[in-house]
Every structure is written in C-alpha cells, then in structure tokens.
Amino acid sequence: MIQGLDIGGYLHFDQPYIEKVCCLDEVDKAILEELYRAGERGILPKDIVHNLKPMIGDRWQVLHRIQHMNKRLDLEIAQKVAEKRGHEWALTSFARNAYDLTKEKLEREDTDS
C-alpha cells in the first residue's frame, strides 16, 4: 500500500523520516551523510571509517550498520537505503531522492524568507 501511494505521488519520504526509521544513533546518521556526500559512485567502507575515525572502529562495523539500516527500512516500507556498487556503497535512488527533497525544501524556504 505504501509503495502504491509513493508511486502515485501521494506520499513523499524525506531525510528526517529515513533517519527516524533507519538510524539508531548519531553514528548511523553520520554514515548516511558520508554516503550522501560520496554521490552516485559511492564510497569504500574503509574511507567512511577514515572520515568517522573517533566514532567507528573498522569497516566491518560500517558494513554491519549499513546492512541493519537496510533491514529496518525494508521492514518499514520495502525499500533499501544503501546498495553496493562494486566494492563501494552508495545511497539508493530512493534514499538520494529523499535527501534531495529535503535540501530542495530548505533552499525554497530560504528564498521565500
């Protein structure tokens, strides 16, 4: 039912919703932000660890967290937040659209003020 509403344009998912469903703590949010900054190509888990060194220990923890975020979002709305592209991980088009929607709204609100 949720997918049908999304396809019909009646439901819009944004960054706060994705973070609320997927993220358990600030480390999960930071991983999603790193994936967003990496763009379409993606980023290696070891590079995420390097960028978030004080927060996270090794690449296996990054992989574990991404897989669990995917599982939580899949159970909620049957979508994935990240996907593997070669050896790198990137946000899915669904998650990227949700993040872009939020940034577009913020830009519009700034120009309206």
VENDADA-V393606 format. One record per pair of residues at least 6 apart in sequence whose C-alpha atoms are under 7 Angstrom apart, sorted by the first residue. I is the first residue (numbers start at 0). GAP is how many residues later the second one is. Records with the same first field share a line. If there is no record, write none. Layout:
# VENDADA-V393606
I = GAP  GAP
This chain:
# VENDADA-V393606
1 = 75
4 = 6
5 = 6
12 = 85
13 = 84  85  87  88
14 = 83  84  87
18 = 10
20 = 51  52
21 = 47  50  51
22 = 6  46
26 = 28
27 = 37
30 = 17
33 = 14
34 = 7  8  55  56
35 = 55  60
38 = 51
39 = 50
40 = 49
41 = 43  46  47  48
42 = 45  46  47
43 = 43  44  45
44 = 14  17  18
45 = 13
48 = 7  8  9  10
65 = 16
68 = 12
69 = 10  11  12
72 = 6  7  8
73 = 6
79 = 12
80 = 10  11  14
81 = 7  8  9  10
82 = 6  7  8  9
83 = 6
